[in-house]
């Protein structure tokens, strides 16, 4: 399909992207109309202005990409736009007073995306400053622990206050981490994967290279203990393990890491109340002492899912608003209630397509740094989706990770759009090398 | 594609795709497979919200008098509960705290989706087209209910009356009670619910089916039935000398007679004068296996089938009787026995009903909005527990226990009607006044009503409870 399009005389146009955006527009408009048509939502000017403004914004991004003759991927941007549109429809449905705020964040996110497309002149140059990224990442990671700027929200100390807004620095850290690991591992992968020493069938990396593994584990555990956020811990360590596996191909490293994480989790369960509560709530949310306490949110989410059935209650016809903080923690359950299993699977499919596109970009990337970068960034979106959806579905303990693009929240939306920008930049590099048109 | 890490990228993608597959299966599980069970969970607010903007079905007594209705307010419909004495039975439908009682047990029927009407369920689920609310008819007769509530007054305890032929519950009082209107009033519900949950008197508990007490002498019918069916001769006189012990191995343990009796007793005397030492000896003669067998047949130690929550009780802490002293104590209703008033009403219902124990139920019918019967609730009997002959013999002795010379249960007499019944004074924790029991039925031939009464910490024990039973039976018989 891509090659056929490249052969079209107007090789600089981005037809695939434009036609996919038409689908996004169709969804956004029907979604807003459906929500407005139900009694649960009040008709306001905002409800009309927001979808129109958002679609204009996406069209502007498309025109911008065409005008700078951008020759990268055409699928990722419409997927991100579609997911953001679902997010806006759900904010209108669940917390309409937050709608304007979420639109503002979309505008900032679009700006950040455009900046990512234009600003770094040479992506490979990112690798040169890897230690700076690592230092910046660490600083951002521990920033919420400092008094004055640090904020604790819903029991997790992962926020800092900047001006009027609370932002989650963690969101930026995840991208910095991937950039750093991509650069670091590209440099050292030979040593890590061709270790001479073995214990039985297991490769043992030389001591200097064990250090980062242990260091990362320690940092992850500290995050869990001091910032009280299991989601960030899992994501942080997950990214590290995935990157290590991508670079070395040693599943053994990943398994060791996973074992360390589980051991750490068990110890934390014994030692720390907040971890224990999370796990107990996951194991038996329907218990009398939990269903009106810490299990309330999860149980209400499960009721919402049960009401979904195959085809859902219809937008605006369910009762997902019974779930506390539904717009940030439980959007998946809310969507599944009103769009049913069919809608839930379609939503998961969008993330899966995103993952495949991202990994194809990684496979086609010309240098190992870019390959690791693209694969790592795609992995972030997939892992985040799996962890929060798995938590919503009670497959794993619930964590405070946001559903990428869809859940209400500014920091997450902005960084995820930057992530899309970076992925598209990587795809642009490969298409330049091959001298083709836009993909 | 020639890069050394390409295969790693593919493996990672594959692993993630598998994880997405598992997640999708999880989504299918909750939205489709587990859906029915969760949709009908009494705490699911959707069951209540289904009636937002439309009335929830009424709960009425057997004569159609409303007990719970939905009334129009400025913001939709609000539930209104008419009878405080039925609070634990009817329950509440709160958008905040979920459902309880009949409101929970018949939640689907009350929103027009009775399980006996699959078309309305299908229409509601797939077309969003809900049938008008149905109506749940209870076996409760408000006239008998009022007599029972008045009889108990403010005393802690419970009264249950049921029809031994069908198992339909005619009256059900549990004190202390509460005002369910407060639980559904958005302005008061938080304080009210919190207070109810912390009240030491446990007003939310339906003492009729969930309250567990030692039965005392009312349990003697079980020992009597076991003895009669094991070929024990009820006319045989046994020597009673207070205090009693079977042999020296009992050490300083004795069975005491409440009337410090010395003399010869047959089974009729045993029932009439409620002689513990007589029944202790009967129990020791027939043995633990027989007594355990009959206690189990009568449903002691198992949860009775009921359309509301019911407690299980126990024959003993371990579930069986190993020691002779425990056998002696259990035979006259003490030991480690625990029963609910409903369980004892059912034991006597079996005796009243020629040995056939009925299945208890609060609701009798579900009707649709037009008043057509959608579902009859008439669970079949539990089974033939004892022979008709044994039932007849026991009935005769229980009539003597009410009307015979010196009978303890004299307070339950009704002029012109033969009443069968038994009092019990159940010993409690040391230092606490004993609970007073009365269980009985009337008329003695072809009985139509069984009543069980418990008055917690009654100073006069069973003697205090018997007149309450009489008053309720009078109301039921229209005397």
Interface residues (C-beta under 8 A of the other chain):
Chain A: X189 X242 X245 X246 X247 X248 X249 X251 X291 X292 X299 X300 X302 X303 X305 X306 X307 X308 X309 X310 X313 X314 X317 X319 X322 X336 X340 X341 X344 X345 X348 X351 X352 X355 X356 X359 X362 X363 X364 X368 X371 X372 X375 X379 X382 X383 X386 X389 X390 X393 X394 X395
Chain B: X1 X3 X4 X5 X6 X7 X8 X9 X10 X11 X12 X13 X16 X17 X19 X20 X22 X23 X24 X26 X27 X28 X29 X30 X31 X32 X34 X35 X36 X37 X38 X39 X41 X43 X44 X45 X46 X49 X97 X125 X128
